[in-house]
């Protein structure tokens, strides 16, 4: 089986639990605080790792306090990235989780979001057949280098999770990615805001007509909807007691990629991803433990 190339950031998630977000000048107490590996690409890669699918995490790790944390945590997990260490410091993501389980991100971007053309020469293209990208790295000033690399390898199956940045990314770059026929993975708000459509089915149809590939729209507790041109269907969600929603979309994307690589049908892959996603929502932070993953997949 060829590898999935996971392009994107690895950051420190500084997760701060509190009753509610403060208003201007209000004082609130933190209930508890943790630090964990995070970042969309890392979260996706960790799910692919749990499924036992081969992958390469293509993620720069910078200097500074957060870079040191990331580097040591990756070493502890036995995860390597082929990239050299940039001169800049690594950033982090402050994740504020309210009592409801809803999260708010405040991100400090650093070296982990920037990609340079010569780095892609380190990859062995014949070992790769699939690539994950998200909107955060494409939005950055070096995002064009990622797109240029993908354009040079048209045989790759691209999985694109643009996130809420889909309406901010340079339109030319979005169009160039769409020309590569990616599998699109968005949530309901992102899909409808971007297309201007009033319902999920119409939004998915517009996106499919542009990419000519599968569109997956996640619907939170209601599961997901997909349109691959031949089939259109809702895939029911799994009830979950919401602890926090950090990394839920990333886990869903990683599970879909993994199950499709393992030969599952699209319907099976999304159903399995819905179950995984529900478990992540019931977990502190973005990552499932090995034990919890085994319980879900045995």
C-alpha positions in Angstrom: 0.0 0.0 0.0 1.3 3.4 -0.9 1.5 6.3 1.6 -0.7 9.2 2.4 1.3 12.4 2.4 -0.1 14.6 5.2 0.9 18.2 4.5 0.4 20.8 7.2 1.0 22.0 10.8 1.8 20.3 14.1 1.3 22.7 17.0 0.8 22.7 20.7 -2.8 22.9 21.7 -3.0 24.8 24.9 -6.5 23.7 26.0 -8.1 26.0 28.6 -11.4 24.9 30.2 -13.7 27.5 31.6 -17.4 28.1 32.3 -17.8 30.7 29.6 -15.7 33.0 27.5 -15.3 36.4 29.2 -16.8 39.6 27.9 -14.5 42.6 27.6 -13.1 43.6 31.0 -14.7 40.5 32.7 -12.6 38.3 35.0 -13.1 34.5 34.8 -11.4 31.5 36.4 -9.8 28.7 34.5 -11.2 25.3 35.6 -8.2 23.4 34.2 -5.6 23.6 31.5 -3.7 21.0 29.5 -1.1 21.0 26.6 -1.2 18.4 23.8 0.1 17.9 20.3 -2.4 19.3 17.8 -2.8 21.0 14.4 -5.1 19.8 11.7 -2.4 17.9 9.8 -1.1 16.2 12.9 -4.6 15.3 14.1 -5.3 13.7 10.7 -2.0 11.9 10.6 -2.6 10.4 14.1 -5.9 9.0 13.0 -4.2 7.5 9.9 -1.5 6.0 12.2 -4.2 4.4 14.5 -5.7 2.7 11.4 -2.3 1.3 10.5 -2.2 3.0 7.1 1.3 4.1 5.9 1.8 7.9 5.8 4.4 10.6 5.9 3.8 13.6 8.1 5.2 16.6 6.2 5.2 19.1 8.9 7.9 21.6 9.8 8.8 22.0 13.5 10.3 25.4 14.5 12.3 26.6 17.5 11.2 28.0 20.8 9.2 26.6 23.7 6.4 25.2 21.5 8.8 23.9 19.0 10.7 22.0 21.7 7.4 20.6 23.0 6.4 19.4 19.6 9.8 17.9 18.8 10.0 15.9 22.0 6.3 14.7 21.8 6.8 13.5 18.2 10.0 11.7 19.3 8.2 10.0 22.1 5.5 8.8 19.7 8.1 7.6 17.2 6.9 10.0 14.5 9.4 11.6 12.1 9.1 14.4 9.6 11.6 14.6 6.8 11.8 18.4 6.9 14.7 20.5 8.2 14.2 22.8 11.2 13.2 26.3 10.2 14.8 29.3 11.8 11.5 30.6 13.1 9.7 29.7 16.3 6.8 27.3 16.3 3.4 28.7 17.1 0.5 27.3 19.2 -3.2 27.2 19.4 -5.1 28.4 22.4 -8.3 26.3 22.6 -10.9 27.8 25.0 -13.5 25.1 25.9 -16.7 26.3 27.5 -18.9 24.2 29.8 -21.1 23.3 26.8 -18.2 21.7 25.1 -18.0 24.3 22.3 -14.5 25.5 21.5 -13.0 28.8 20.4 -9.5 28.9 18.9 -7.0 31.7 19.0 -4.0 30.7 16.9 -0.5 32.0 16.9 1.0 31.0 13.5 4.8 30.3 13.3 7.2 28.1 11.3 4.7 25.2 11.2 2.5 26.9 8.5 5.2 27.8 6.0 6.4 25.4 3.2 9.3 26.1 0.8 9.7 24.6 -2.8 13.0 22.8 -2.1 11.5 20.8 0.7 9.3 18.9 -1.7 12.4 17.5 -3.4 12.9 15.4 -0.2 9.8 13.3 -1.0 9.7 10.1 -3.0 6.8 10.6 -5.3 6.5 6.9 -6.3 5.8 6.0 -2.6 2.7 8.3 -2.4 -0.8 8.0 -3.9 -2.8 10.3 -1.7 -2.3 13.7 -0.1 -4.1 15.6 2.6 -4.1 19.4 2.7 -6.1 21.9 4.7 -6.9 25.6 4.2 -4.6 27.1 6.8 -1.4 26.3 5.0 -2.8 27.2 1.6 -3.9 30.6 2.9 -0.3 31.4 4.0 2.2 33.3 1.7 3.9 30.0 0.8 0.6 28.1 0.1 1.3 28.4 -3.7 4.3 26.1 -3.3 2.1 23.3 -2.0 -0.3 23.8 -4.9 2.6 23.8 -7.4 3.9 20.5 -6.0 0.4 19.0 -6.3 0.0 20.2 -9.9 3.3 18.5 -10.7 1.9 15.2 -9.5 -1.6 14.9 -11.1 -1.9 11.2 -10.2 -2.2 11.9 -6.5 -5.7 11.7 -4.9 -6.0 14.9 -3.0 -8.2 15.2 0.1 -8.9 18.9 0.8 -10.4 20.1 4.1 -10.4 23.9 3.6 -12.2 24.7 6.9 -13.5 28.1 7.5 -10.6 29.6 5.5 -12.3 28.6 2.3 -13.8 32.0 1.9 -10.5 33.8 2.7 -7.9 31.8 0.6 -6.8 33.5 -2.6 -9.5 32.6 -5.2 -6.9 31.6 -7.8 -5.4 29.1 -5.5 -8.8 27.6 -4.6 -9.6 27.3 -8.3 -6.2 25.6 -9.0 -6.9 23.1 -6.3 -10.4 22.4 -7.6 -8.9 21.8 -11.0 -7.0 18.8 -9.4 -10.4 17.1 -8.5 -9.9 16.8 -4.8 -12.2 15.0 -2.4 -13.7 17.9 -0.5 -14.4 17.7 3.2 -16.3 20.6 4.8 -18.9 21.2 7.5 -22.4 22.5 6.9 -21.7 26.1 7.5 -18.5 26.2 5.3 -20.3 24.5 2.4 -23.4 26.7 2.5 -21.5 30.0 3.1 -19.1 29.3 0.2 -21.7 28.2 -2.3 -24.4 30.6 -1.2 -26.9 27.8 -1.3 -29.8 27.3 1.1 -29.5 23.6 1.7 -26.9 20.8 1.9 -27.9 19.0 -1.2 -27.6 22.0 -3.4 -24.3 23.1 -1.9 -22.8 19.6 -2.4 -24.0 19.6 -6.0 -22.4 22.9 -6.8 -19.1 21.7 -5.3 -19.2 18.4 -7.1 -19.8 20.1 -10.5 -16.7 22.1 -9.9 -14.4 19.4 -8.7 -15.9 16.3 -10.3 -15.1 14.3 -7.2 -16.7 13.3 -3.9 -18.0 16.0 -1.6 -18.4 15.2 2.1 -20.3 17.6 4.3 -20.2 16.9 8.0 -23.4 17.7 10.0 -22.3 17.4 13.7 -24.5 15.1 15.7 -26.6 14.4 12.5 -23.7 12.6 10.8 -22.7 13.6 7.3 -23.9 13.9 3.7 -22.0 13.0 0.6 -22.4 13.4 -3.2 -20.0 11.6 -5.5 -21.9 12.2 -8.7 -23.5 8.7 -8.7 -24.7 8.5 -5.1 -26.1 11.0 -2.7 -26.9 10.1 0.8 -27.1 11.1 4.4 -25.1 8.9 6.8 -26.5 9.0 10.3 -24.4 10.3 13.2 -23.7 8.6 16.5 -25.0 10.0 19.8 -22.2 11.4 21.9 -21.9 13.2 25.2 -20.0 16.3 24.2 -16.9 17.0 26.2 -15.3 19.2 23.6 -15.3 19.4 19.8 -11.5 19.9 19.3 -10.2 17.8 16.4 -13.5 16.2 15.6 -13.4 17.2 11.9 -9.8 16.2 11.6 -10.5 12.8 13.1 -13.4 12.4 10.6 -11.2 13.2 7.7 -8.4 10.9 8.8 -10.8 8.1 9.3 -12.4 8.5 5.8 -9.0 8.6 4.2 -7.9 5.5 6.1 -10.9 3.4 5.4 -10.9 4.3 1.7 -7.3 3.3 1.5 -8.2 0.0 3.2 -10.8 -0.7 0.5 -14.0 0.3 2.3 -16.9 1.8 0.3 -17.5 5.5 0.7 -20.7 4.8 2.7 -18.7 2.4 5.0 -15.9 4.9 5.4 -18.1 7.8 6.4 -20.1 5.6 8.8 -16.9 4.5 10.5 -15.7 8.1 10.5 -19.0 9.2 12.2 -18.4 6.7 15.0 -14.8 7.8 15.4 -15.8 11.5 15.4 -18.4 10.9 18.1 -15.7 9.3 20.3 -13.4 12.3 19.8 -16.2 14.6 20.9 -16.5 12.6 24.1 -12.7 12.9 24.7 -10.6 15.8 26.1 -8.6 17.2 23.2 -8.3 16.1 19.7 -6.6 12.7 20.0 -7.9 9.2 20.8 -5.9 6.8 22.9 -4.8 3.5 21.4 -7.1 1.7 23.9 -10.2 3.8 23.0 -9.5 3.3 19.3 -9.2 -0.5 19.7 -12.6 -0.5 21.5 -14.2 1.3 18.6 -12.7 -0.9 15.8 -12.6 -4.4 17.3 
